[in-house]
Amino acid sequence: MTTDLDAVVADIRACRACAGALPHTPRPVVWVSPETRLLICGQAPGRRVHESGRPFTDPSGDRLRDWMGVDYETFYGDPRIGVAAQAFCYPGTAPKGGDYPPPRRCAELWRPRLLEALPGVELTLLVGGYAQAWALGGRAKANMTETVRAWRDYGPAVLPLPHPSWRNTAWLKRNPWFEAEVLPHLRQRVRALRERADP
């Protein structure tokens, strides 16, 4: 299984399917290992992640780590935590601000093969509306807020979250139930996955 995962990760990192369609050279970012139990699926890397080559090396990552109850060293050092966004390359900045949506082409090309090579994943965090729409399909609610509000409906294997971007600070203030209800559950799940000894 390690060989299968190594092969798909190498293929993802070598992918240039969107060359010419992006305003920069593609630089796919994926962070997984055979030990991955918790998989974080956001929408796509941002500019800072494109530059660093590591997922969530930006203020969004700081907030996500706080939500999860882990520090920087744990996030990158614990092989049970993996990151595989819906699209692996930075899609560029839209004229009105914010990033372009993740192209579906990337998920269609790579996600089925990658997920098949990660059979140990027990919990997937669907971070943001694009990731939720892709993964949940018709099970997603009318919008991201309603999908996250219905987090209990998706069972123990999936937990939808808002994007931890600073752009969602107002959303967090308008929806205090997220911090009161969802974050304690998230932290408990992360702690349990990290504390449990694998057989």
C-alpha positions in Angstrom: 0.0 0.0 0.0 2.9 2.4 0.7 4.1 1.8 -2.8 0.7 2.7 -4.2 0.5 5.9 -2.1 4.1 6.9 -3.0 3.2 6.5 -6.7 0.1 8.5 -6.6 1.7 11.3 -4.6 4.6 11.4 -7.0 2.2 11.6 -9.9 0.2 14.4 -8.3 3.4 16.4 -7.6 4.5 16.0 -11.2 1.1 16.9 -12.6 1.1 19.8 -15.1 -2.4 19.3 -16.4 -3.3 22.9 -15.8 -0.1 24.4 -17.2 -1.2 27.4 -19.4 -4.5 27.7 -17.6 -2.9 29.0 -14.4 -1.2 32.4 -14.1 1.9 30.6 -12.8 3.8 27.3 -13.0 1.7 24.5 -11.3 3.1 23.5 -8.0 0.8 20.7 -6.6 0.8 20.6 -2.7 -0.3 17.3 -1.0 0.7 16.2 2.5 -0.2 12.6 3.3 1.4 9.4 4.6 0.4 5.7 4.9 -0.4 6.5 8.6 -2.9 9.3 7.7 -6.1 8.8 9.8 -7.3 12.4 9.7 -7.5 14.0 6.2 -8.1 17.7 5.8 -9.7 18.6 2.5 -9.8 22.3 1.8 -10.5 23.9 -1.6 -7.0 24.7 -2.9 -3.7 26.1 -1.8 -3.4 29.9 -1.4 -0.5 32.0 -2.6 1.6 31.6 0.5 1.1 27.8 0.4 2.1 27.9 -3.3 5.3 29.6 -2.3 6.1 27.3 0.7 5.0 24.0 -0.8 3.4 23.0 2.6 -0.3 23.2 3.3 -1.8 25.8 5.6 1.4 27.8 6.1 -0.7 31.0 6.4 -3.1 32.7 8.8 -5.8 30.2 7.8 -3.6 27.4 8.9 -3.1 29.1 12.3 -6.8 29.3 12.8 -7.4 25.7 11.6 -4.7 24.4 14.0 -6.4 26.3 16.9 -9.7 24.8 15.9 -8.1 21.3 16.0 -6.3 21.9 19.3 -2.9 21.1 17.8 0.3 23.2 17.5 2.4 23.8 14.4 4.9 21.1 15.1 2.1 18.5 15.7 0.3 19.5 12.6 3.3 18.9 10.3 5.0 16.2 12.4 2.2 13.7 13.2 1.9 11.4 10.2 -1.7 10.7 11.2 -2.7 14.2 10.1 -2.8 14.6 6.3 -3.9 17.4 3.9 -5.2 16.9 0.4 -7.2 19.8 -0.9 -9.9 19.5 -3.6 -7.4 21.1 -6.0 -3.7 20.8 -5.4 -2.5 24.0 -7.1 -3.0 27.6 -6.3 -5.7 28.8 -8.7 -4.7 32.4 -8.7 -6.3 35.6 -7.4 -9.6 36.8 -8.8 -9.8 40.4 -10.0 -12.2 41.4 -7.1 -10.1 39.7 -4.5 -9.9 36.2 -3.0 -8.8 33.2 -4.9 -10.4 31.7 -8.0 -12.5 28.6 -7.3 -10.7 25.2 -7.4 -10.9 23.7 -10.9 -12.9 20.5 -10.9 -10.4 19.0 -13.3 -7.9 18.4 -10.5 -10.4 16.6 -8.2 -11.6 14.5 -11.1 -8.1 13.5 -12.1 -6.6 12.7 -8.7 -9.0 12.4 -5.8 -10.4 8.9 -6.5 -7.0 7.4 -6.9 -5.5 9.2 -3.9 -8.4 8.3 -1.6 -8.1 4.6 -2.6 -4.5 4.7 -1.6 -5.5 6.1 1.9 -7.6 3.3 3.3 -6.8 4.2 6.9 -8.5 7.6 6.9 -11.2 7.6 9.7 -12.2 11.3 9.7 -12.2 13.8 6.8 -12.6 17.5 7.5 -14.4 19.2 4.6 -13.1 22.7 4.9 -15.3 25.2 3.0 -18.2 25.0 0.6 -16.3 23.8 -2.5 -14.9 20.8 -0.7 -18.3 20.0 0.9 -20.1 20.2 -2.5 -17.6 17.9 -4.1 -17.4 15.3 -1.4 -21.1 15.3 -0.3 -22.8 15.9 -3.6 -26.5 15.8 -3.1 -26.1 15.3 0.7 -24.8 18.9 1.0 -27.3 21.5 2.2 -28.3 24.6 0.3 -25.1 26.5 1.4 -22.0 26.1 3.6 -23.7 27.4 6.7 -26.5 24.9 6.6 -24.1 22.1 5.8 -21.9 22.9 8.8 -24.9 23.4 11.0 -26.0 19.8 10.0 -22.6 18.4 10.9 -24.2 15.6 13.0 -25.9 14.3 9.9 -22.7 13.2 8.2 -21.7 10.6 10.7 -18.4 9.9 12.3 -16.3 9.8 9.1 -17.0 13.3 7.9 -17.0 16.7 9.6 -17.9 19.9 7.5 -16.2 23.1 8.6 -16.2 26.7 7.4 -13.0 27.8 5.8 -10.7 29.3 8.5 -9.9 32.3 6.3 -9.9 35.7 7.9 -12.7 36.5 5.5 -14.9 34.3 7.6 -14.3 36.2 10.9 -17.7 37.9 10.6 -19.4 34.5 9.9 -17.9 33.1 13.1 -19.3 36.0 15.0 -22.8 35.5 13.5 -22.7 31.8 14.2 -21.6 31.3 17.8 -23.0 27.7 17.8 -20.0 26.7 15.7 -17.5 27.5 18.5 -19.8 26.2 21.1 -20.9 22.9 19.5 -18.6 21.9 16.6 -15.2 22.9 17.9 -15.3 20.8 21.1 -16.4 17.8 19.0 -13.6 18.4 16.5 -10.9 18.7 19.3 -12.2 15.6 21.0 -12.0 13.6 17.7 -8.5 14.9 16.9 -7.3 14.1 20.4 -8.8 10.6 20.3 -7.2 9.8 16.9 -3.8 10.9 18.0 -3.9 9.2 21.4 -5.1 5.8 20.2 -2.3 3.3 19.5 -2.7 1.7 16.1 -2.8 -2.1 16.1 
